[in-house]
Amino acid sequence: MSNWYVRRSRERFWAKGMEQDKINAYMTLYTALVTVSKLAAPMVPFITEDIYQNLVRGLNPSAPESIHLCNYPVVNADWIDSGLEQNMDAVLKVVVMGRACRNTANIKNRQPISQMFVKAPFVLDEFYSAIIKEELNVKAVKYTEDVRDFTSYSFKPQMRTLGPKYGRQLNEIRTLLAEMDGNSAMDELKGSGWLKLKLGDGIEALLAEEDLLIDSAQTEGYVSEASGDVTVVIDTNLTPELLQEGMIREIISKVQTMRKEAGFEVMDHICISVMGNEKITALLQEHGPEVLQEVLAESIVWNEKIGYSKEWNVNGEDVVLGVEKI
């Protein structure tokens, strides 16, 4: 019953009609709610009782009178899909790291990006990759075994640990570290747990990660995030087409906010208006059908106010938008 689960199911709940996939989504949600309520009943007795009365007793008066009279749920091993759980866990890890990359680059999630690269011990099929693309608003997900083109490393000695062990050789260690290929050194460090340096007089220094100050530099136009054996890189180069698409998504978001502020129901159909900005007007004239579908609107009124109106700044462009229930 996580936020991730509910959000990933939202489009299935909102599908038109009552197709089988929508029924499956509702029945799965119903089963999960009832089961979680039974599991949690000893710890939160009152809210789980309220949920039970609404979802179970309200539909089946012959069910036990209270959730506290029900049998405790028993594991059904046939319902466990370990492969699905493992793959979805990998998806969630990539998405969390991708969001961190977006935050570092200061790119909103509504702004599409062209591509991202994933270096990991797994390669997800198109079903799971499509979820990543949707969650991160990215056009393409590419799996790679090498992210050297996007990240480089530099090393300096950690004086606190190396001083007592190699006091006289510190300058030599500093010079050797500065001359090393950063990516190769990082591969060696992650692979064996050590960096081996051959010093004068036949001395071999073994440097662990705690003996090093490691700086990472990222190629311009790319931002990366690493955790364990997974590295995610996003392409932060934004084309005019991507920027235009990002503005469309911002407009949709603003209209959705206005629907909520105006007190409209989720399924209410509306008319929208736009005035005061030629650039946004031209954009909506070109992409009108896409916007109308997303916000459940029937038409767009140009250069006048209707219903509930509000002034917005959309990616630096001032515009007045309006919404009115049909």
C-alpha positions as CSV (number, residue, x, y, z in Angstrom):
1,M,0.0,0.0,0.0
2,S,2.9,2.3,-0.6
3,N,2.7,5.7,-2.4
4,W,4.6,4.1,-5.3
5,Y,2.0,1.3,-5.7
6,V,-1.0,3.6,-5.6
7,R,0.7,6.1,-8.1
8,R,1.7,3.4,-10.5
9,S,-1.9,2.1,-10.5
10,R,-3.6,5.5,-11.0
11,E,-4.0,5.4,-14.7
12,R,-5.6,2.0,-14.4
13,F,-8.1,3.3,-11.9
14,W,-9.0,6.3,-14.2
15,A,-9.4,4.3,-17.4
16,K,-12.7,4.9,-19.3
17,G,-15.4,2.4,-19.0
18,M,-15.0,-0.8,-17.0
19,E,-12.5,-2.9,-19.0
20,Q,-10.9,-6.0,-17.5
21,D,-7.6,-4.3,-16.6
22,K,-9.5,-1.7,-14.6
23,I,-11.5,-4.4,-12.8
24,N,-8.2,-6.2,-12.0
25,A,-6.7,-3.0,-10.6
26,Y,-9.7,-2.3,-8.4
27,M,-9.9,-5.9,-7.1
28,T,-6.2,-6.0,-6.4
29,L,-6.5,-2.7,-4.5
30,Y,-9.5,-4.0,-2.6
31,T,-7.8,-7.2,-1.6
32,A,-4.7,-5.3,-0.5
33,L,-6.7,-2.8,1.6
34,V,-8.7,-5.6,3.4
35,T,-5.6,-7.7,4.0
36,V,-3.5,-4.9,5.3
37,S,-6.4,-3.8,7.5
38,K,-6.6,-7.3,9.0
39,L,-2.8,-7.4,9.5
40,A,-2.8,-4.0,11.2
41,A,-6.0,-4.5,13.3
42,P,-4.2,-5.4,16.6
43,M,-2.0,-2.3,16.4
44,V,-4.5,0.3,15.0
45,P,-7.9,-1.2,16.0
46,F,-10.2,1.7,15.3
47,I,-9.2,2.9,11.8
48,T,-9.0,-0.7,10.5
49,E,-12.5,-1.4,11.9
50,D,-13.8,1.6,10.0
51,I,-12.2,0.4,6.8
52,Y,-13.6,-3.1,7.3
53,Q,-17.1,-1.8,7.9
54,N,-17.0,0.3,4.7
55,L,-15.3,-2.2,2.4
56,V,-16.5,-5.6,3.8
57,R,-19.6,-5.3,5.9
58,G,-21.1,-2.6,3.7
59,L,-21.0,-5.1,0.8
60,N,-21.5,-8.4,2.6
61,P,-23.7,-8.3,5.7
62,S,-23.0,-12.0,6.4
63,A,-19.3,-11.3,6.9
64,P,-18.0,-11.4,10.6
65,E,-19.5,-8.5,12.5
66,S,-16.1,-7.0,13.3
67,I,-12.6,-7.1,11.8
68,H,-11.4,-8.3,15.2
69,L,-13.6,-11.5,14.7
70,C,-11.8,-12.3,11.4
71,N,-9.1,-14.9,11.0
72,Y,-5.6,-13.4,10.7
73,P,-4.4,-13.5,7.1
74,V,-2.3,-16.5,6.0
75,V,0.4,-16.3,3.4
76,N,-0.7,-17.6,-0.1
77,A,2.6,-18.6,-1.7
78,D,0.9,-18.8,-5.1
79,W,0.4,-15.0,-5.1
80,I,4.1,-14.3,-4.6
81,D,6.0,-13.3,-7.7
82,S,9.6,-13.0,-6.6
83,G,10.8,-12.0,-10.1
84,L,8.3,-9.2,-10.2
85,E,9.4,-8.0,-6.8
86,Q,13.1,-8.1,-7.7
87,N,12.6,-6.2,-11.0
88,M,10.3,-3.6,-9.4
89,D,12.9,-3.1,-6.7
90,A,15.5,-2.5,-9.4
91,V,13.1,0.0,-11.1
92,L,12.5,1.9,-7.9
93,K,16.3,2.1,-7.2
94,V,17.0,3.5,-10.7
95,V,14.1,6.0,-10.4
96,V,15.2,7.3,-7.0
97,M,18.8,7.8,-8.3
98,G,17.4,9.4,-11.5
99,R,15.4,11.9,-9.4
100,A,18.5,12.7,-7.4
101,C,20.3,13.5,-10.7
102,R,17.4,15.7,-11.7
103,N,17.6,17.6,-8.4
104,T,21.4,18.0,-8.8
105,A,20.8,19.4,-12.3
106,N,17.9,21.5,-11.1
107,I,15.6,20.1,-13.8
108,K,11.9,19.7,-12.9
109,N,10.4,16.3,-13.4
110,R,7.8,17.9,-15.8
111,Q,10.7,18.9,-18.1
112,P,11.4,15.9,-20.5
113,I,15.0,14.8,-21.0
114,S,16.3,12.9,-24.0
115,Q,18.1,9.9,-22.5
116,M,19.6,8.3,-19.4
117,F,22.3,5.6,-19.0
118,V,22.2,2.8,-16.4
119,K,25.2,0.8,-15.4
120,A,24.0,-2.1,-13.2
121,P,24.2,-5.9,-12.8
122,F,20.8,-6.1,-14.4
123,V,19.1,-5.2,-17.7
124,L,15.4,-4.6,-17.4
125,D,13.1,-5.4,-20.3
126,E,10.9,-2.9,-22.0
127,F,8.0,-3.3,-19.6
128,Y,10.1,-2.2,-16.6
129,S,12.1,0.3,-18.7
130,A,8.8,2.0,-19.7
131,I,8.0,2.6,-16.1
132,I,11.4,4.2,-15.6
133,K,10.9,6.4,-18.6
134,E,7.4,7.5,-17.4
135,E,8.5,8.1,-13.8
136,L,11.6,10.2,-14.8
137,N,10.0,11.7,-18.0
138,V,12.9,10.5,-20.1
139,K,12.7,9.5,-23.8
140,A,15.2,6.6,-23.7
141,V,16.8,4.3,-21.1
142,K,20.2,2.8,-22.2
143,Y,22.0,0.1,-20.3
144,T,25.8,0.1,-20.4
145,E,28.7,-1.6,-18.8
146,D,30.9,1.6,-18.8
147,V,30.1,5.2,-17.7
148,R,33.7,6.4,-18.1
149,D,32.5,8.9,-20.8
150,F,30.4,10.7,-18.1
151,T,32.5,10.6,-14.9
152,S,36.1,10.9,-13.9
153,Y,37.9,10.6,-10.6
154,S,40.9,12.1,-8.9
155,F,42.6,11.0,-5.7
156,K,44.6,12.6,-2.9
157,P,46.1,11.0,0.2
158,Q,44.1,11.1,3.4
159,M,46.7,12.5,5.8
160,R,44.9,11.3,8.9
161,T,45.4,7.6,8.0
162,L,48.4,7.6,5.7
163,G,50.5,10.0,7.7
164,P,51.4,7.5,10.5
165,K,52.0,4.7,7.9
166,Y,53.9,6.5,5.1
167,G,55.0,9.8,6.6
168,R,58.2,10.0,4.5
169,Q,56.6,8.8,1.3
170,L,53.5,11.1,1.4
171,N,54.8,13.4,-1.3
172,E,55.6,10.4,-3.5
173,I,52.1,9.0,-2.9
174,R,50.5,12.3,-3.7
175,T,52.4,12.6,-7.0
176,L,51.6,9.0,-8.1
177,L,47.9,9.5,-7.3
178,A,47.8,12.7,-9.3
179,E,49.3,10.9,-12.3
180,M,46.9,7.9,-12.2
181,D,44.0,7.3,-14.6
182,G,41.0,8.1,-12.3
183,N,38.5,5.6,-13.9
184,S,41.0,2.7,-13.9
185,A,42.0,3.5,-10.3
186,M,38.4,3.5,-9.2
187,D,37.8,0.1,-11.0
188,E,40.8,-1.3,-9.1
189,L,39.7,0.1,-5.8
190,K,36.1,-1.2,-6.2
191,G,37.3,-4.6,-7.5
192,S,40.0,-5.5,-5.0
193,G,39.4,-3.0,-2.2
194,W,42.9,-1.6,-2.6
195,L,45.0,0.7,-4.7
196,K,48.6,-0.6,-5.1
197,L,51.3,1.9,-5.5
198,K,55.0,1.0,-6.1
199,L,57.1,3.4,-4.1
200,G,60.9,3.9,-4.0
201,D,63.2,1.3,-2.4
202,G,60.9,-1.5,-3.5
203,I,58.1,-0.5,-1.1
204,E,54.5,-1.4,-2.1
205,A,51.8,0.8,-0.6
206,L,48.3,-0.6,-0.3
207,L,45.7,2.1,0.0
208,A,42.1,1.4,1.1
209,E,39.2,3.7,0.4
210,E,39.5,5.3,3.8
211,D,43.1,6.2,2.9
212,L,42.0,8.4,0.0
213,L,40.2,11.6,-0.6
214,I,38.2,11.0,-3.8
215,D,36.7,13.7,-6.0
216,S,34.4,13.0,-8.9
217,A,34.0,15.3,-11.9
218,Q,31.2,15.0,-14.4
219,T,31.2,15.6,-18.1
220,E,29.4,18.9,-19.0
221,G,25.9,18.2,-20.0
222,Y,25.6,15.0,-17.9
223,V,24.8,14.3,-14.2
224,S,25.4,11.0,-12.5
225,E,24.5,9.3,-9.2
226,A,26.1,6.1,-7.9
227,S,25.0,3.7,-5.2
228,G,26.7,0.4,-4.7
229,D,26.9,-1.4,-8.0
230,V,24.4,0.9,-9.8
231,T,25.3,4.1,-11.6
232,V,22.7,6.3,-13.2
233,V,23.6,9.1,-15.7
234,I,21.1,11.6,-17.1
235,D,21.6,13.8,-20.2
236,T,20.9,17.4,-19.2
237,N,21.2,18.8,-22.7
238,L,17.8,20.3,-23.6
239,T,16.8,20.8,-27.2
240,P,14.2,23.4,-28.2
241,E,11.7,20.6,-28.8
242,L,12.2,19.2,-25.3
243,L,11.9,22.7,-23.8
244,Q,8.6,23.2,-25.7
245,E,7.3,19.9,-24.5
246,G,8.3,20.9,-20.9
247,M,6.3,24.1,-21.2
248,I,3.2,22.1,-22.4
249,R,3.5,19.9,-19.3
250,E,3.8,23.0,-17.1
251,I,0.6,24.5,-18.6
252,I,-1.2,21.2,-18.0
253,S,-0.1,21.2,-14.4
254,K,-1.3,24.8,-13.9
255,V,-4.7,24.0,-15.4
256,Q,-5.0,20.9,-13.1
257,T,-4.2,23.1,-10.1
258,M,-6.9,25.6,-11.2
259,R,-9.4,22.7,-11.5
260,K,-8.7,21.8,-7.9
261,E,-8.8,25.4,-6.7
262,A,-12.1,26.0,-8.5
263,G,-13.6,23.0,-6.7
264,F,-14.3,20.9,-9.8
265,E,-14.8,17.2,-9.5
266,V,-12.2,14.9,-11.0
267,M,-14.5,13.8,-13.9
268,D,-16.0,17.3,-14.6
269,H,-15.5,18.4,-18.2
270,I,-14.3,22.0,-18.6
271,C,-13.4,24.8,-21.1
272,I,-10.1,26.6,-20.7
273,S,-9.0,30.1,-21.8
274,V,-5.7,31.7,-22.5
275,M,-4.7,35.4,-22.9
276,G,-1.8,37.7,-22.6
277,N,1.0,35.7,-24.2
278,E,1.5,35.1,-27.9
279,K,4.1,32.4,-27.4
280,I,1.9,30.2,-25.2
281,T,-1.1,30.9,-27.4
282,A,0.8,29.6,-30.4
283,L,2.0,26.6,-28.4
284,L,-1.6,25.7,-27.4
285,Q,-2.8,26.2,-30.9
286,E,-0.3,23.6,-32.0
287,H,-0.7,21.2,-29.1
288,G,-4.3,21.9,-28.2
289,P,-5.7,18.3,-28.5
290,E,-3.0,16.9,-26.2
291,V,-3.7,19.5,-23.5
292,L,-7.5,19.1,-23.8
293,Q,-7.3,15.4,-23.4
294,E,-5.1,15.7,-20.3
295,V,-7.3,18.2,-18.4
296,L,-10.7,16.8,-19.6
297,A,-11.4,20.0,-21.5
298,E,-13.7,20.3,-24.6
299,S,-12.4,23.6,-26.0
300,I,-10.0,26.6,-25.7
301,V,-11.2,30.2,-25.7
302,W,-8.6,32.6,-27.0
303,N,-7.8,36.1,-25.6
304,E,-10.5,36.5,-23.0
305,K,-11.2,35.5,-19.4
306,I,-13.7,32.8,-18.5
307,G,-14.8,31.3,-15.2
308,Y,-12.0,31.0,-12.7
309,S,-9.0,32.9,-14.1
310,K,-5.5,33.3,-12.7
311,E,-2.2,34.8,-13.8
312,W,0.8,32.4,-14.0
313,N,4.5,32.5,-14.9
314,V,5.2,29.4,-17.0
315,N,8.9,28.9,-17.4
316,G,9.5,32.6,-17.6
317,E,6.4,33.4,-19.7
318,D,3.5,35.4,-18.0
319,V,0.0,34.3,-19.1
320,V,-3.6,34.4,-17.8
321,L,-5.4,31.1,-17.8
322,G,-9.0,30.4,-17.1
323,V,-11.2,27.3,-16.4
324,E,-14.9,26.9,-16.5
325,K,-17.1,23.8,-15.9
326,I,-19.3,22.8,-18.9
